[in-house]
Structures are given as C-alpha cells and as structure tokens.
Amino acid sequence: MGYDLPINAEMSTNEVKDVVAKLQGEAPVASIALSGGEPFLRKDLPEIARAINKGGADAVIITNGTLLTEEHVAATVANCSYEVTLLS
C-alpha cells in the first residue's frame, strides 16, 4: 500500500489506522511511537492511540511537551505513554 502525497501533506486518520493495522498484522509489534513535528497538533491523536491499543500494542507519544496539557493527557492517558524530548 503506497500513498502519493505532496511533500507537506498529512496522512488522514484512516490512512494512519490502515498503516498501523497492516504493521500489526505483519509483525509482533509491542509498541508504536508517534512523533512528528508535534503529535499533539493532530486532533485525531486519541483515536490513533486507541487504534494502536486495539491492535495489541502500546502507543508512545514522543512530544516536546509544549502541548502536553491536562486536556491532551485526559484524552490519551488511558491509551499511551509519553516521551518528552529535551533537545528542542
């Protein structure tokens, strides 16, 4: 499955979920890290984290921490763990 996207285009929610499902169907994946840019800029991040969990893996959000708000944590905490980079 390939995607012909312009250089600055983002994958849709369904495209990300399709890639996650394909990966989990082909390999024994224990965790999937979501990084970026900044993952918390995606409004669908909680949905993506849930899809990763549903497939049996842990979701890890790699963030610079600037958008790690109470609301974002509340929306994702049951589905993932966080890694905060300090090199930004």
C-alpha positions in Angstrom: 0.0 0.0 0.0 1.6 3.3 -1.1 0.5 6.8 -0.7 1.2 9.5 -3.3 1.1 12.6 -1.1 2.5 16.1 -1.6 5.6 16.7 0.5 3.8 18.7 3.2 0.6 16.6 3.3 -0.5 14.7 6.3 -2.0 11.2 6.2 -5.7 11.1 7.0 -6.9 9.3 10.2 -8.0 6.3 8.1 -4.6 6.2 6.3 -2.7 6.1 9.6 -5.0 3.5 11.0 -4.6 1.4 7.9 -0.8 1.5 8.2 -1.0 0.7 11.9 -3.3 -2.3 11.2 -1.0 -3.5 8.4 2.1 -3.3 10.6 0.4 -5.1 13.4 -0.9 -7.8 11.1 2.6 -8.5 9.7 4.9 -8.3 12.7 4.7 -8.8 16.5 4.8 -5.2 17.4 5.0 -4.4 21.1 4.8 -0.6 20.8 4.4 2.1 18.2 5.8 5.6 18.7 4.1 8.6 17.3 6.3 11.6 16.7 6.4 14.4 14.3 6.6 17.5 14.2 4.4 17.6 17.3 1.9 14.7 17.5 -0.5 16.8 19.7 -1.2 19.1 16.8 -3.3 16.2 15.3 -6.9 16.4 16.6 -7.2 12.6 15.9 -4.3 11.6 18.1 -6.5 9.9 20.8 -8.3 7.9 18.0 -4.9 6.8 16.6 -3.7 5.8 20.0 -6.8 3.8 20.6 -6.3 2.0 17.2 -2.8 1.1 18.2 -4.0 -0.3 21.6 -6.9 -2.2 19.9 -4.3 -4.0 17.8 -2.5 -5.1 20.9 0.4 -2.6 21.1 1.3 0.2 23.4 1.2 3.7 21.9 4.1 6.0 22.8 3.8 9.7 22.1 7.1 11.5 21.6 6.5 15.2 22.3 8.5 18.3 23.0 6.0 18.9 25.9 4.7 22.3 24.8 1.2 21.0 24.1 1.1 18.4 26.9 -1.9 20.0 28.6 -4.4 18.5 31.0 -6.9 18.1 28.2 -4.5 16.3 25.9 -3.4 14.0 28.7 -7.0 13.2 29.7 -7.8 12.3 26.1 -4.8 10.0 25.7 -3.6 8.8 29.0 -5.5 5.5 29.1 -4.1 4.6 25.7 -0.4 5.6 25.8 2.7 6.7 27.5 4.8 9.8 26.8 8.4 10.6 26.0 9.4 14.2 26.3 12.4 15.4 24.3 14.7 17.9 25.9 16.8 18.7 22.9 14.3 21.1 21.2 
